[in-house]
Amino acid sequence: MIDSLFFRTVGRFLFPAIWIFSAFLFFRGHNAPGGGFIAGLLAAVSFAVIALSAGKPTLIRVYRLKTFTLIRWGLLIAASSGFIGLFTSNAFFKGVWADLYIPLLGNVYVGTPVMFDLGVFLVVLGIGVNFILLLMED
């Protein structure tokens, strides 16, 4: 932990800013560089900032992260996105797209690549935070 009033204050503001940029990279990743991997790394960095500014006990107590649960869900979601293509077009990891109506957003064109990126995001976030917590052990 870095015992500095400045770093503790800045850490509180950096956390949501990093998550907003992570979400931007996540949704940008289908048509340009970005996606689930880099968004997951950036989200893990936000937890590193909290761990360094407030300490590991605060990170564990406030955020109650279950890193292995994140990894398991991420693997399940990523694999499920492959099976959707297998069942709909007889090709594993074949992209399947649908035009959905979502209230307040209108028609949204979504597909299995977003689902796969979400799985990758969760796996990378879980591994990254677990790595940070292991590095901070006494």
N, C-alpha and C positions, 0 to 999 in steps of 0.2 A: 504494500500500500504506500502510496506517495502522500505524505502528510503535509498537504498544502491547501489552504483555504481557496486559493485561486483554482487549483486543479479540481477540487471538490465541486466548486460552483460551476465551472466550465463543463465538467462531466455530466452534470444534470441537464445542461442544454444540448450537449453533443449527442446524448443517447437518442432523443427523438429525431434529431436532424439526420443522424446516420441511418436510422430506420426509414425515414422518408426517402433518402437517396437510394437505399437498398431496394425499396419498393419500385422506385423509378427504373433501376437497372433490371429488376426482375421482369417487369412488363415490357421493357424495351428489347429484351433479349431475343425475341422471335424474328425481328426484322433487322436488327443491328447488333453490334457486340453487347454482350451482357447476358443475363439469364439467371437460372437458379444457382449456379455455382458461385459466381462472383457476388450475387446478392446474399447468399448464405455466408460467404467469407466476411462481407461487410457487416452483416448483422452480428456475427461472432465478435468482430472488433468492437462493436458497441458494448457488448458485455465485458470485454477486456477493459474498456474505459471505466465502466462502473466498478469492476473489481479493483482496478488500480486507484481509483479516487475514493471509494467508500470501503474497500476491503472485501475479502472473500466471504466472511460471515454475513455481511449485509447483502451481497449478491445472492447467496443461497437462501437467506431468510426472506428477502423481499420478492425475488423473482421465482423461487421454488422450481427451478429448472430440473426436469427429469431428462437428462441428455440421452440416455439409452431409449427412452420412450420416443423422443424425437427421431432418433435414427430408425427405430422399428417402423414408425408410421411413414417416414420418408421412403423407406424401401418398399413398403406395401403399396403406397400410392404410385411410385415410379413403375413398379412391376404391373400394377393394375392397368396403367395406361397402355402397356404393351398388349395385354390380353384383350382390351377393348378392340384393338385393330385385328387381332386374331379371330375374334368371334364375328366381327362385322364384314371383314374383307379377306379372310383367310391368310393374312400376313401379320406376323408378330411385329409390333411397333409400327404398324401402318398408321399414319395420321388419319384421324377421323374428326371431321368438323361438323358443327351444328350451328344453326342460326337460332338463337334463343331470344325471347322477349323478357327483359328484366325491368321491373317497374323503376321509374326514375332514370334509367339509362337507355331504355328503348331496345332496339334489336342489337344484340351483341353476337359477333361471330367468334365462337370459342372452339377449341379443339384439344385433342389429347396431348399435344406438345406442352401446353400450359400445365396440364396435370403432371407430366413427367418433370417439368422444371420445378414444380412445387415439391415433388418428392426429393429431387436433388437438393433443393434449398433446405429442406428439413434435415436431410442427412448431413450436409456440410455444416449447418448450424449446430447440430448435436455434437458432431466430432470436434468442431472448433471450440465450442464452450467447454466440452470435456477436457480438451487439451489445455485450455486456459486454467481450468480448475486444478488439473494435475500439476501444472507449472507453479501454481501458487501454494502448493502444499508446504507445510513447515518441515 
